[in-house]
Amino acid sequence: MGSPTHVAELHLNTEPSFFHEDVFNQQTYEDYSRSVFSREINPCLVDLKYLNYLDFSGNHFGNMPIPSFIATMTSLTHLNLSYAGFDGNIPPQIGNLSNLFYLDLGSNYLFAENIDWVSSLSKLRYLDLSGMFLRTPGMSLPTHLGKMTSLTHLDLSNAAFSGNIPSHIGNLSNLVYLHLQSYSMFPQNLHCLSSLSKLEHLGLGGIILQNRTEMNKRVN
């Protein structure tokens, strides 16, 4: 058996069935509580020099902040911390994880001064920051997002951005999934999305479009 330091993947997520029950009851809660990770994440993870896949989604870390040491794990290509009960600021040092293809921090209680650090993740294909809170109210989508042309999945829904959808989103020519649903984001000037020829799923405002013909009617 190889050394533990040569571990490449850690799948420590909780199955969705524990927290998406149609009828929630005490037994469901007890089963979920026994199954989740809920204590501090051991920093010895940084010793796993070959780790490229880390998934803690679906757990409950009791409103703890995202551990800052995760931002030093530069071998990671896949990081999923969604639905995990994290709270506090998103460490901007996550921008140091330049090998990431997949980043999902969605559906936590996370804050950010800005998301400029995302521009350092040039290999990123999947980005989910849904539900993120902004320290500076009224921020529009940053222009550097328009340079992340490798993205195929972008979800910033309910992330408290405001204003019209900026034209630079139309530069993301590889997008298949785009979700910007927000109470303060306005789906105007949709012609900028007409260049997204690969788009299959578009969520804007209270409208979610999943049909290419339907999308074309909206953006042209």
C-alpha positions, 0 to 999 in steps of 0.5 A: 500500500502506498504512503498516505501522503500520496492520496490524490482524492478525498471524497468526504461529502455527505450524500444529498439524501440526508438534507433534501428529504421531502419530509424532514423528521427527527430520524432524518436529522439524527441520520444526517448528524451522524453522517456529517463532518462537523468539527475543525478540519485538521491542517495535516491535510496540507501534508497530502502533496499529491491531493488534487480532489477535495470534496467536503460538500453537504457537511455542517461545520457550524458556521466556522470560516473556511480554513486558510490553509486550504489556500496553500494546497496548490496541487488541487484541481477540484475543490467543493465546499458547497452546502457545508455550513461555512461562515465568514470571509472567503480567503482571497488566498484561494486565488493561489490555487492556480491549478483549479478546474473546479471551484464550488463555494456555493450555498454557505454564509460567506462574505467577500470584499471582492472576487478579484482573486478569481482572475488568478484561476486561469484554468477554471472551468466550473465556478459557483459562488452562489449565495455569496454576500458582498461587504460593499453593497451595490457592486456590479459584476467585475470586468475580469470575469469576461477574461475567464474564457475557459469557464463552462459553468458560472453560477453567481445567483443570489450573490448580491451583485447589482446593476445590468448584466455587463457586456463582457459576459458575452466574451465567455464563449465556452459557457454551457451554464450561466446563472445570474439570478438575483433580486438586484441584477437586471436582465437588460441588454441581453443581446450581449449573450447572443454570442454564447453559442454553447449555452444550454442553461440560462438563469436570469432574474426570476426566469430560468431558460433551458431551451436554446430556442427560448434563449434566442427569443430572449436575447435577440 
